[in-house]
Amino acid sequence: MPTNPTRAAHILIVEDDFASRSLLVSYFEKEGYRISEAEQADDLPTRVGRDGIDLVLLDINLPGKDGLTLTRELRATSTVGIILVTSKGDEIDRIVGLELGADDYVTKPFNPRELLVRVKNLLWRARGSSQGAGNGNRESLCWHFEGWALDINKRQLAGPDGQLERLPEGEFKLLQALIDHAGHVLSRDHLMDAIHDREWTPNDRSVDVLIGRLRRKLGDNPSNPQLILTAHGAGYVFAGTLS
C-alpha cells in the first residue's frame, strides 16, 4: 500500500447507485482526498495495484462481481483498507464480509461525517503501521507466544514457520485485546468495545466471526482450542504462554 504521508490518500469508491456515488465523491473530494470512482470493478485487484489505491469503499450489491466476491479476490493479493457499504438487511453479508477480510463496514443510510471518521482512522492506522515497517530505527513492540509473534507496530503476525501476514484491523484489535489480558476472561461486550468504533447491537456476531478467523490462522482447532478458549456464557480467554 502506498505510504507517502505528503500526498493525499487515494480512495476508490465502488458504488452502482449514481446518486450515492456522487454524494460520496463530492464529500471526500471536499475533504482533500484523491478520489476514483466506478459503478462496478470486476478488475478490482489489478486496479488497486495499478492505481495506488489506499482504501476502497465497496458496495456489497454490485452488478457483475458483487462486493463479497471482490473482497475475497482483493484480500488474496492486497492489504489495502476495505470498508463495505451495506444495507440494513444485509447482516449475514456483513458477517461474511468480515470473514473474507474487510476491515470495517457502514450501513445505509449512513452519516457522512461518521464514515469520514472511519476512513481517517483506517488510513491513519494502515499508514502508521506501514511507516513503522519501513523505519529501521523504530523499535517494534512484539508479543511472543507458542512460537508465534504479533508485531504491534506493523500489525503483523509471524508464524512458527516464519510466514508473515498483516492482519486486517478487526482481527488485530481482537487478538491484541486478548493478549493484553492473557489468562483473563473477556466478555463479548468488552471485546466488541475493543474492535468497534461504533454503537453495536446485542445480536452483532462480529466477535464470534473474528475469533473463528483468528483460530484458523493460528491453527487453533475450534473443537479443541488451545490458544483462544471459549468461556461459555462469559466470553473468551487467551490461554497461550507469553514469552
C-alpha positions as CSV (number, residue, x, y, z in Angstrom):
1,M,0.0,0.0,0.0
2,P,1.4,3.5,-0.8
3,T,2.6,5.2,2.4
4,N,3.9,8.6,1.3
5,P,2.5,10.9,4.1
6,T,2.9,14.0,2.0
7,R,0.3,13.1,-0.6
8,A,-3.5,12.9,-0.3
9,A,-4.7,9.3,0.2
10,H,-6.3,7.8,-2.9
11,I,-9.8,6.4,-2.2
12,L,-11.7,4.2,-4.7
13,I,-15.5,4.4,-4.4
14,V,-17.2,1.4,-6.0
15,E,-21.0,2.1,-6.0
16,D,-23.5,1.4,-8.7
17,D,-26.1,3.9,-7.5
18,F,-25.2,7.2,-9.2
19,A,-26.7,9.4,-6.5
20,S,-24.9,7.7,-3.6
21,R,-21.6,7.6,-5.5
22,S,-21.8,11.2,-6.5
23,L,-22.5,12.2,-2.9
24,L,-19.5,10.2,-1.6
25,V,-17.2,11.6,-4.3
26,S,-18.2,15.2,-3.6
27,Y,-17.9,14.8,0.1
28,F,-14.4,13.2,0.2
29,E,-13.1,15.5,-2.5
30,K,-14.0,18.4,-0.4
31,E,-12.1,16.8,2.5
32,G,-9.0,16.8,0.2
33,Y,-8.8,13.2,-0.8
34,R,-7.9,12.0,-4.2
35,I,-10.9,10.1,-5.5
36,S,-11.5,7.5,-8.2
37,E,-15.0,6.0,-8.8
38,A,-16.6,3.1,-10.5
39,E,-20.1,1.6,-10.8
40,Q,-18.5,-1.9,-10.9
41,A,-15.0,-3.2,-10.6
42,D,-14.6,-6.7,-11.8
43,D,-10.8,-6.0,-12.2
44,L,-10.5,-4.5,-8.7
45,P,-7.3,-6.3,-7.5
46,T,-5.5,-5.2,-10.7
47,R,-6.8,-1.7,-10.4
48,V,-5.8,-1.3,-6.7
49,G,-2.2,-2.2,-7.5
50,R,-2.0,-0.2,-10.7
51,D,-3.6,3.0,-9.4
52,G,-2.0,3.1,-6.0
53,I,-5.3,2.9,-4.1
54,D,-5.1,3.3,-0.3
55,L,-8.7,2.4,0.6
56,V,-11.7,1.0,-1.1
57,L,-15.3,1.9,-0.2
58,L,-17.1,-1.1,-1.7
59,D,-20.8,-1.6,-2.0
60,I,-21.9,-5.2,-1.4
61,N,-24.7,-5.2,-4.1
62,L,-23.0,-4.5,-7.4
63,P,-23.7,-5.6,-11.0
64,G,-21.1,-8.2,-12.2
65,K,-19.0,-9.4,-9.4
66,D,-20.6,-8.5,-6.0
67,G,-18.8,-6.8,-3.2
68,L,-18.1,-10.1,-1.3
69,T,-16.5,-11.7,-4.3
70,L,-14.4,-8.6,-4.8
71,T,-13.4,-8.6,-1.1
72,R,-12.2,-12.2,-1.3
73,E,-10.2,-11.6,-4.5
74,L,-8.7,-8.3,-3.3
75,R,-7.7,-9.6,0.1
76,A,-5.9,-12.6,-1.5
77,T,-3.4,-10.2,-3.1
78,S,-3.5,-6.9,-1.1
79,T,-3.7,-5.4,2.4
80,V,-5.5,-2.3,1.2
81,G,-8.1,-0.9,3.5
82,I,-11.7,-2.2,2.7
83,I,-14.9,-0.6,4.1
84,L,-18.0,-2.4,2.9
85,V,-21.2,-0.3,2.3
86,T,-24.2,-2.4,3.2
87,S,-28.0,-2.2,3.6
88,K,-29.8,-2.7,6.9
89,G,-31.0,-6.1,5.8
90,D,-27.5,-7.4,5.0
91,E,-26.5,-8.7,8.4
92,I,-25.3,-12.1,7.0
93,D,-23.4,-10.3,4.2
94,R,-21.7,-8.1,6.7
95,I,-20.6,-11.1,8.7
96,V,-19.3,-12.9,5.6
97,G,-17.5,-9.7,4.5
98,L,-15.7,-9.6,7.8
99,E,-14.8,-13.3,7.4
100,L,-13.4,-12.5,4.0
101,G,-11.1,-9.8,5.4
102,A,-13.0,-6.5,5.2
103,D,-11.7,-4.0,7.8
104,D,-15.0,-2.3,8.6
105,Y,-18.5,-1.7,7.3
106,V,-21.1,1.1,7.3
107,T,-24.8,0.6,6.9
108,K,-27.0,2.7,4.6
109,P,-28.3,5.3,5.2
110,F,-25.1,6.4,6.8
111,N,-23.9,9.7,8.3
112,P,-21.1,11.1,6.0
113,R,-19.2,12.5,9.0
114,E,-19.2,9.1,10.7
115,L,-18.0,7.5,7.5
116,L,-15.2,10.2,7.3
117,V,-14.1,9.3,10.8
118,R,-13.9,5.6,9.9
119,V,-11.9,6.4,6.7
120,K,-9.5,8.6,8.6
121,N,-8.9,6.1,11.3
122,L,-8.3,3.2,9.0
123,L,-6.0,5.2,6.8
124,W,-4.1,6.5,9.8
125,R,-3.6,3.1,11.3
126,A,-2.7,1.5,7.9
127,R,-0.2,4.2,7.1
128,G,1.2,4.3,10.6
129,S,1.9,0.6,10.6
130,S,3.5,0.7,7.1
131,Q,5.7,3.6,8.1
132,G,6.8,1.7,11.2
133,A,7.7,-1.2,9.0
134,G,10.0,0.9,6.9
135,N,11.6,2.7,9.8
136,G,14.7,0.7,10.8
137,N,15.3,2.9,13.9
138,R,11.9,2.3,15.4
139,E,11.8,-0.5,17.9
140,S,9.0,-2.9,17.3
141,L,6.7,-4.0,20.2
142,C,6.0,-7.7,19.8
143,W,4.1,-10.3,21.7
144,H,5.6,-13.8,21.5
145,F,3.6,-16.8,22.3
146,E,3.8,-20.5,21.4
147,G,6.1,-19.9,18.5
148,W,4.1,-17.0,17.2
149,A,4.9,-13.3,17.2
150,L,2.5,-10.4,16.9
151,D,4.2,-7.1,15.9
152,I,2.1,-4.3,17.3
153,N,3.6,-1.5,15.1
154,K,3.3,-3.4,11.9
155,R,0.0,-5.2,12.7
156,Q,1.8,-8.3,11.5
157,L,1.6,-11.9,12.7
158,A,4.6,-14.2,12.2
159,G,4.1,-17.9,12.4
160,P,6.4,-20.6,13.7
161,D,7.4,-21.3,10.1
162,G,8.4,-17.7,9.6
163,Q,5.4,-16.9,7.4
164,L,4.3,-13.3,7.8
165,E,0.7,-11.9,7.5
166,R,-0.5,-8.4,8.1
167,L,-3.8,-8.8,10.0
168,P,-7.0,-6.9,9.0
169,E,-8.0,-4.3,11.5
170,G,-10.7,-6.2,13.4
171,E,-8.6,-9.4,13.8
172,F,-5.6,-7.3,15.0
173,K,-7.6,-5.4,17.6
174,L,-9.3,-8.6,18.9
175,L,-6.0,-10.5,19.2
176,Q,-4.3,-7.6,20.9
177,A,-7.1,-7.2,23.4
178,L,-7.0,-10.9,24.2
179,I,-3.2,-11.0,24.6
180,D,-3.2,-7.8,26.7
181,H,-5.5,-9.6,29.1
182,A,-4.0,-13.1,28.8
183,G,-5.4,-15.5,31.3
184,H,-8.5,-13.4,32.0
185,V,-11.9,-13.9,30.5
186,L,-13.0,-11.0,28.4
187,S,-16.7,-10.7,27.8
188,R,-18.2,-10.2,24.4
189,D,-19.2,-6.7,25.4
190,H,-15.6,-5.9,26.3
191,L,-14.3,-7.3,23.0
192,M,-17.0,-5.5,21.0
193,D,-15.9,-2.2,22.5
194,A,-12.3,-3.1,21.7
195,I,-12.9,-3.8,18.0
196,H,-15.6,-1.4,17.1
197,D,-15.7,2.4,16.9
198,R,-19.5,2.3,16.6
199,E,-22.6,1.5,18.6
200,W,-23.4,-2.2,18.3
201,T,-26.4,-4.3,19.0
202,P,-26.6,-7.4,21.2
203,N,-27.0,-9.7,18.3
204,D,-23.9,-8.5,16.5
205,R,-21.8,-11.6,15.8
206,S,-18.6,-9.8,14.8
207,V,-16.6,-11.1,17.8
208,D,-17.5,-14.7,17.0
209,V,-16.7,-14.3,13.4
210,L,-13.3,-12.8,14.1
211,I,-12.5,-15.4,16.8
212,G,-13.1,-18.1,14.1
213,R,-10.8,-16.4,11.7
214,L,-8.0,-16.0,14.3
215,R,-8.3,-19.6,15.3
216,R,-7.9,-20.8,11.7
217,K,-4.9,-18.6,11.2
218,L,-3.3,-19.7,14.4
219,G,-4.1,-23.4,13.7
220,D,-6.2,-23.5,16.8
221,N,-8.7,-26.4,16.4
222,P,-12.1,-24.8,17.1
223,S,-13.4,-28.1,18.5
224,N,-10.4,-28.3,20.9
225,P,-8.8,-24.8,21.0
226,Q,-5.5,-24.3,23.0
227,L,-4.8,-20.6,22.4
228,I,-8.2,-18.9,22.4
229,L,-10.7,-20.6,24.7
230,T,-14.4,-20.1,24.9
231,A,-15.7,-19.4,28.4
232,H,-19.3,-20.5,27.8
233,G,-21.8,-17.8,28.8
234,A,-18.9,-15.4,29.7
235,G,-16.7,-14.7,26.7
236,Y,-13.2,-15.7,25.5
237,V,-9.8,-16.0,27.2
238,F,-6.3,-16.2,25.7
239,A,-4.6,-19.2,27.2
240,G,-1.3,-19.2,25.2
241,T,2.0,-18.8,27.1
242,L,3.7,-15.5,26.5
243,S,7.5,-15.3,26.3
